Amino acid sequence: MQNSLIRNRLELEGMRLPPDVDNETIRVLTSHESIRGFQSTPVDDVRLQAILVSARSAPSSSNLQAYSIVVVKDAARKKRLAALSGNQRFIEEAPVFLVFCADIYRLRYVTKRQGYRFAAETLEMFLLASVDAALVLQNALVAAESLGLATVPVGSIRNHPEEVAAELALPDSVYALAGLALGYEREGVRRGVKPRLPARVTVHEEQYSAVHLEDGLREYDQVMISRRTYDGRRVSIAGEPEREGIEYGWCEHTARRCTRPETIAASASLRENLRAILEKMGFSFR
């Protein structure tokens, strides 16, 4: 079977689970694939509300619930958000675009409402809100895919945080962490689940270990080379000629991207001043 037809990581990695473990939830999680092409078919409100209540059921640090979700359906607004997110057309195509925000505004409001001074001006509070929002996004993604919808997270919503905040009327101390485009996939856009690094590289027993790092990287490189994953996608190194005869796999591609941060996100250079912008928007990093 061609890899492009493999839709589940269990199958891709040759893993067989006993019937009492191989359940629907495991299948949904191991079948995730980011989809970047959507039909115009709307997502009905019952399904959307099921996705949102599932998202809101994510764990939250100290039950502070330091997140907000903005549901965007308006075509003109989606077009403007797409322009602010690297001109990614699938944001316009998707019938629903959810924006997940780290939200400290509500905590400030509650503190003041109760007659106290807000003193949580810390990096930890920023991280707490960002993690809360990320967990909520993941719950939404899994819920949507369990209902037969396709999804793709969008980190480039952070390219222009102030403009996005203005578009969504976000108050101070709220920033858009990531978006999630969802809808029914267009025919022919699915490519099959992408191989991941071997578990022995990313999963550690009791303590971190790099014992299997080198052999795991070599194995993964060969997998990605055999799939021709990076054909036509080589990252050039500024000022250096292309090296002949080098095997171009995940390691070479990743190393080159880490020398050029703008290749990790299409507009990473726009985020170079992200800390200063977030401080201006009411966040603290002490």
Secondary structure, 3 states (H helix, E strand, C coil): CCHHHCCCHHHHCCCCCCCCCCCHHHHHHHCCCCCCCECCCCCCHHHHHHHHHHHCCCCCHHHCCCEEEEEECCHHHHHHHHHHCCCCHHHHHCCEEEEEEEECHHHHHHHHHCCCCCCCCCHHHHHHHHHHHHHHHHHHHHHHHHCCCEEEEEHHHHCCHHHHHHHCCCCCCEEEEEEEEEECECCCCCCCCCCCCCHHHHCCCCCCCCCCHHHHHHHHHHHHHHCCCCCCCCCCCCCCCCCCCCCCCHHHHHHHHHHCHHHCCCCHHHHCCHHHHHHHCCCCCC
